[in-house]
Amino acid sequence: MTLLSDIFPTGFHGCVTAGVGPGSTVYIAGAGPVGLAAAVSAQLLGAACVIVGDMIPDRLAQAKSFGCETIDLRQDAELPELLEQILGVPEVDAAVDCVGFEARCHGHCHHEEKPATVLNSMMDITRAGGQIGIPGLYVTEDPGAHDDAAKQGSLSMRFGLGWAKSHSFHTGQCPVMKYHRQLMQAILFDKVQIAKAVNVQVISLDDAPKGYADFDGGAAKKFVIDPHRLFAA
């Protein structure tokens, strides 16, 4: 139930705003906790195939553990080609950006920060008339960005491509409480195993610094801090 406070509704919202439904093919960018929550949400909504892209093998393995297809974005092949190997076509019905402004280049340059990478790739692989959900965070200012435009929140997006393909974009903070009851019911009636999907690990307050460090390093876990050791009791 702890996950109802943030990441489960956020991932679910990304899928809802991307128009995910029965039979959909879905691409999820990012296999962090929100990306994994989005992936299991897409399954809950009836998606036929959920594909998760990331650059960290442990995170991809976690996505695969509950039935997702995965793509290692460190590969030099173009994303549409990699999708076609799975689906037989180079596009999906719906796409969800669970990365945000900290995105990195795909392929051999995957160590380089390129904030618009995910948004541009989403437009490339989402079918004409499709929807793109963007729960990933984008900021108005990023002082640590590598170029002056990105420091002001301006990204080099191929917006003309999205216009030409009649895409719908849905952004902004998730209205978490909008989804509380239905997601709670899904958990209570065993329709979704959200804790397993995001690989919850309960830690003590003393272990919190290490938990934050592991999370920052890309651990394929969702750490839940239990300061009063209630779970141990």
C-alpha angles and dihedrals in degrees: 000000000000089000091063088074094072132330102046095053090041094054091042091050090053090056095044092051090047089057096244113175143142111328096009123146108221136191118202116195109211132024098215118119094286092045092050090047089051091049094053089043090056089053090049089053091054104260114171095212130013117194120191124197124199142136100232115085095209091055092049090050089053091053091049091050091074099040107279126137112233140209125199103219092201088080117105094227118104117259095242089055091051091049091050090056088060104034104025089239129071096236145060135216095236138014132198124199109212094162109066130179095343091070121141134212116272123238127012091351093055092128091065121093112236110165097195095049097100096043092050093046090049091057090047096054104032114096121246109282091018128135131241120205115203113193088148113108121258118181136211091225133022110181092183095056120124097235135042095243093054090048086065093045093258113138132191097244125170090225091160088066091054090048093049091051093046093237123176116220123202119189141158141076116325117253089228099183091054089074102034100101099044094045092046089053091049090054095044093049092046096245093132135027098208096162091055093044094056093034099236118211118187113216136180124248088254090059093048097098091055090044091054091047092050091047091051088051092056102260113180092236141093108224118213115194115219103188094176095044091236094153092053089052 
